[in-house]
C-alpha cells in the first residue's frame, strides 16, 4: 500500500537518496550531487511537498516539491515543480499520485500555474506531465551543460489551473 503524505525532515535521507538516483541516471537534472537537507529544505515551499511511502511508515519511494519562480508579488501564483520516483518504485503510479497531490495543494493555495523543465530524453516524465494537463510551451536548445561538458536541451511545460482565476 502506498501512502502520500506531507514531507517532513524525517524523510530527508530517503528524499535525498531518491534525488541522487535521479541525478546519477543523467536525465533528470543538471545537478551532479544531492544537496544537504538544509539547502534542499530552504529552497522548497513548505506547503507543497509530498512523499510516497511504502505502507504508512515505510521508506519514501518518491517525492514531489514546488519552488517559487520569483520573489515578485505578480508571480505569487506561479511555481516550478520537481517530481522524482526511485527506480525500485517506478511503474506503480506513484509519480501520478504525487503530482495529483501537488496539484490539489497548489490549487487550494490559489496557485494558478505550475511550470516544469524536463530533458526531452525523459519521455516517462513528459508523458506523466501531459496526463496531468501540462502543455509544452517550447524547447530551450543547448540551455545548459552537464558536468561532462555536454549541452542539453530542456522542454518547458506548464499547467494552468482550471479552478484558480
C-alpha positions, 0 to 999 in steps of 0.5 A: 500500500502506498501512502502520500503524505506531507514531507517532513525532515524525517524523510530527508535521507530517503528524499535525498537518496531518491534525488541522487538516483535521479541525478546519477541516471543523467536525465533528470537534472543538471545537478551532479550531487544531492544537496544537504537537507538544509539547502534542499529544505530552504529552497522548497515551499513548505506547503507543497511537498509530498512523499510516497511511502511504502505502507504508512511508515515505510521508506519514501519511494518518491517525492514531489516539491514546488519552488517559487519562480520569483520573489515578485508579488505578480508571480505569487501564483506561479511555481516550478515543480520537481517530481522524482520516483526511485527506480525500485518504485517506478511503474506503480503510479506513484509519480501520478499520485504525487503530482495529483497531490501537488496539484490539489495543494497548489490549487487550494493555495490559489496557485494558478500555474505550475511550470516544469523543465524536463530533458526531452530524453525523459519521455516517462516524465513528459508523458506523466506531465501531459496526463496531468494537463501540462502543455509544452510551451517550447524547447530551450536548445543547448540551455545548459551543460552537464558536468561532462561538458555536454549541452542539453536541451530542456522542454518547458511545460506548464499547467494552468489551473482550471479552478484558480482565476 
